[in-house]
Amino acid sequence: MLTKPKILNLILILSFLIVFFVYLLTSEGKTPYDYFLRLAKALMEGRYWLTEKPPWLSELIPWGNGRYYFVNPPIPAILALPFVLIFKESFQQQYLAHLIGSLVVLATAIMAWRIKKSLGLVIWAAILTGLGSIVWFLSSTGSVWYLGQITAYLFLTLALIESLGKKRVFLVGILIACALFSRLQVSPSIILFIYLLKSKLNKKNLLIFLLGLAPFFVVYFLYNFIRFGNIFENGYTLIPGILKEPWFNHGQFSIFYIPKHLKIFLSGLPIISDKFPYIWPSWAGMAIWITTPAFIYSLTAPFNKNQVRLVWLTIIAIALINFSYGSTGFSQFGYRYAVDFYPFLTFLTIKGVAKTGLKWHHWLLLIIGVIVNLWGVLWINKFGWVSY
């Protein structure tokens, strides 16, 4: 006889496997933007730089003597190492994205169980993340920018699970460090996790938490120093010609960029055409309420709880960092920078649904989200029907 825990485990395993094969089947194939895979191969050879610069890899920094530095935080490359070791040239970067995206779904399902022990809610949350959000597109495509974001998503969700459960402070510190070393923009979440761990954070445990977090700062500063001779130089502004791009006319970060981000985030629409197939995804991006309408339930999470209020503040802080950046994230399906705060938005959405229990309208908005994301992935990855 299947007990509830056994059914939960079966749901978790099936969720992971189904989503992985969906990502594999709906992938465009080998991504040309395989910076992480190239860096992983370099690390295997004892190098932290690349020796080749194909013309389509425009974000490499030439540094003399045939060296080209890659600017993105390197955790995805480190995660790729065992696969490169085992499968060698047959391993492609998008396979890692399929795997990490599937683990995000698994982790979100576990988080839903921690919030409320409802098998229906676990299934709903797994579908929401894996097929009802742009995580599907990012994970099936697997290019460098998308892979960095879903990797941070995974570690942040794991940190939330641990913070809601056993609260092992050293482990939470390590998970946050891995998230930061995947995507620097998620740094405001540190304050939230300190709050979630407050019942365990005496002086000793605070030190243990910081020791878990410390490797990020040590390794990141060292990584910057050995490349550029400055612990605070991450290389983004050293990319040739980057600050001459028209979208950086106010520098790399500026409050003047916020309106153009909000326009995409809140009101970006598909392209309507008189040519087949008539409705096209926009590479410029689309509004979050189109790609994942079920996120509306985040607004129903109990705002009278300090935890919920601080999660909202974390979302706003991460959003402001991204909204102040010169580029709006193109090319993309949906608004990909929002994925930096998706772990917390998903947490609130699950909390909101858990408050009332699953209703027909929860499933309806979920199904709409799945249809929209299926449309986007197929139109872009399989048919190339996308435009600005």
N, C-alpha and C positions, 0 to 999 in steps of 0.2 A: 504494500500500500504506500502511495506517495504521500509523504508528510509535507507540511508547508515549507520547511527549509529545503527539502529535496526539490520541490516544485520551483522554488526561488533559484536554486542552483541550475536547474534545467533551463529556466528562462534566461539566466545570465549567459550560459554557454551558447544557447541558440541565438541570443541577441548578438553576441560577438561574431559568431560564425556567419549568420545571415548578412549582417552589415558588411563584414569583410568581403564576402563574395559579391555583394551588390556594388561596393566600391571598385572591386577588381573588374567586374563586367561593364561598368559604366565609365571606366577610365578612358581618357583619350589615348593612353599609351605612354611611352617613354617621354618624360618631361625634358625639354632642352635646358631648363633652368635648374640644373643639378649641382649647384654649388656645394651643397652639403655632402653629396656622394663623392665629389672630387676632393673635398677637404678630408673626408674619412680615409680615402686612399692615400692622401698625402701623410696623414697622421700614422698610417700603417708603415710608411717608409721613413718615419722619424722627422717629418717636415710639418711646419705649421703654415706654410705658404704653398700656393699653386705655382706650377712652372709653365702653364699654358693659359692663354687668354683668347678663347674663341670670340669672334666679333659680337655674338649675341649675349655674351656674359659681360654686360656693360658696367656692372657694379664692382669690378675688381680694381684694386689700387696697384699700379705698377710701382715697384720700389727698387729698381736696379738689380743687376746681376741675375736677371731672369726670374725675379720673385714677383708674385702678385698676391696681395693680401685680400682676404675675404672679410667683410665687415660685420656680418650678422653673428650674433652669439652662437657658439658652436655645439650646444647640447645635441641637436639632431644629428650632427656629424658623429659625435661620440656614440650615440645610440646605434648608428649604422655600422659601427666597427665590427661587431661579431658577425653580422650578415655579410659584410664584405670579406671577412676572413673565411667564412664557410662557403659562400656561393660565388665569391670572386666576381668576374665580369658579368655573370648572369644576373646579378642583383641590380635592380634599378631603384632610383630614389622614390618613385611613386609607391613602390611596394611598402616602404617604411611608412609613408603617409596613410596607406590603407590600414596598416597594422595599428598605428597610433590613433587614427580616427575611430577604429573599432574598440580600442581600449578606452577612449573617451566615453563611448556609449556604455560600455560595461561599468565604468566608474560612476557615470551619472545614474545608472540603474541602482547601483549600491547606495549612492547618496539618497536617492528617493526612498529606499527601504529604511535608511537611518532616520529620515524625516517622518515617515509614517509606514508602518508595516502592512502595506497593502500591495498585493500582487498586481492588481489592476493598475495602480499608480506606477509601479516599477515598469510595466510594459509600456504605459503611456509615455513615461519619461524617456525610455530607451528609444522609442520611435521618434519622439520630439527631437532629440539630439541627433540621432543618426540619419534620419530621413526627412525630418520636418524642419531642418535648418540648413544654413549654408555650410555647415560642417560636412555635408555630403559632397558638395562641389569641391571644397578645399581638400578633403581627404581623397577623393577620387582623382584629382588633378596632381597634387603633390609637388608643385613647383616650390621654389625656395621660400618665398614669402608666406605661402599658405602653410607649409610644413612647420615653420617656426611658430606660427600662431597656434596650430592645433597641439603642438608639443607643450607649449605653455598651458594651454587649456587642460591637458591631461594632468599635469603636475599640480595645478591649482585645484582641480576637482579632487585629486587624491589628498591634498592638504585639507580640503573642506571635510572629507570623509573622516580623516584622522582627528580633526578638531571637533567634530560632532560625536566622536566615539571615544577611543581610549586616551586621546590627548597626549600622546607621547611627544613631548616638546622637541626633542632632538630630531625625530623623524619629520615633524612638521617643518622645522628649520631647513632640513635638507631638501624637502620637496619644494619649498618656496625658493630656495637657492637654484634648484634645477629650472623652475619656472622663469626666474629672472634671467638665467643663463640661456633661455630660449627666446625671451621677449622682454626687453628692458621696461617696456611701457606698463607692465603690470606691477611695478614697484609699490604703488600706493596700497596694495593689498596687505602689506606687512602689518600695518596698523590694525586692520580687521582681524588678522590671525592672532595678534597679541591679545585683542579683546576676547576672542573665542577661547583662548587658552588661559584666561585670567584666573580661573579657579585653581590652576596648577602652577601659576607663575610666582612662586616665592623667589627669593634672591638666587637660590641655587638653580632652580629650574629656568629662570630667566637667562642665567649664564649658559646653561646647557642649550637652550633655544638659540642663543646667539652663536654658540659654537657650531650648531648645525647650519646656521646661515652664513657663518664666516667664510667657508670655502669659496662661496660665490665672489665675495669681495677680494679675497686673496688671489684666486686664480684669474679673475677678470682683470684686476689691476696689473697682475704680472703679464697676462696675455697682451694687454695694451702696451705695456712697457717694452717687452721684447720685440714688438712690431714697430712701434712708433716712438719709443723713448720717452713716453709721457703716460702715466697711469690713467689720466683722465681723457686721453684721446682714443675714441673708439673707431675713428676712421670714416665715419659717414660723410663728413664735410670734405674729406680728401678724395672722394670719388671724382675722377676727372670730369669737369664741366657740370657737376651736380647743382651747384648754387647758381649757375647761369640759366637753368631751366626756368621757363616763365612762371611755373607754379611756386617758385621760391623767391618771388620778387620782394618779399618782406623778410628774407632770411629763412632759415630752416624751420623755426618755430615763431609764431606770432598770433596774437588774438584776432588779427585781421582775417585769418583763415577760417575761423569758426563758422561764419555764415555759410560758406560753400560746403562744409562738411554736414552741417545741419540740413541743408537743402537735400542732399543725397540721403542722409539718414532718415529723414522724416517724410520727404515728398518725392524721392526718386522713383520714376515710373518706367515700365517697359516702353519700348519703341513700337508705335503703331505704324504699320506700313501698308500700302496698297499692293504690295508684292507678297507672294507666298513666302513664308508661312504667316504673314500678316502681323503677328505679335512676336517681337524679338526681345531677348534680354539685352539690357544696356551694359556695355563694358564700363561705363562711367559709374554704375552702381544703381541699386534700387532700395527703396525704403524697407526698414526692418519689419514693419507691419504687413508688408506684402510677402516677404520670404518666410516669416514665422509669425503668423497672426496670433498663435497661442501665447506669445509672450505678453499679451494683454493681461493675462492672469497674474503676472508679477505685481500688478497694481492692487491686487486683492490680498496680498500677503499682509499679515497683521502689523500695521505701521506703528501701533502703540508699543511694540517690542523694541528694546534698544538694539537688539541683534539685527532686526530688519532695517532699522534706520541707518545703522552703520554700514550695512551691505549696500544700501542705496548711495551713501556718501562715497563708498569705494568705487562704485560704478561711475558716479559723476566725476570723481578724480581721474580715473583712467580715461574716461571719455574726453575730458578737457585736454589731457596730454595729446591724444590723437587728433582731436578737433583743432588743435593749435599747430598741427604739422602741415607743411606746405602741400604735400601730395594728399589726395583724397583716397588713395588706395587702388586706383585703376591700374591694370585691367582687373575686373572682379565681377562676380555674380553676387548681388546684394551689396551690403556695406561691410567689407571684411574686417575693418578695424574694430567693429563692435565685438568681434570674436574675443578680443582681449578681455572684455568684461562678461562674456557669455556664461562662464562658470557661475558667476554671482547672479546674473539675470535668470539663469535656469534654476538656481537654488530658490530664488524668490517665486518663480513661476510654480515650481513644485509645492512650495509652502502655500501659495494661494489656492492651488487645486486641492491640496490636502485638507485645507480648512473646511471645505464644503463636501469633499468627496467627489468622485468623478460623475459628471452629468453628461447628458447628450451633447450639449454645446461644446464641452471640452473635446470630445471626440470629433465633432464637426470641424472645429478650427484646426485640430491636428491633421485631419484628412486633407483639408485645404492646403495646409503647409506642405504636406508630402507631395501633393499634386504640383504645386508651384516649383518645388525643388527638383522633382523629377523632370518637369518641363525645362528648367534651367540647365540641368546636367546634360540631358539628351540634346537639347538645342545647341549647346556650346561644344560638348565633348564629342558627340557622335555626328552631328550634322554641320557644325560650323556656322549655325544661324545666330549670329550675334553682331552687334554694331554699336557705334557711339551715338 
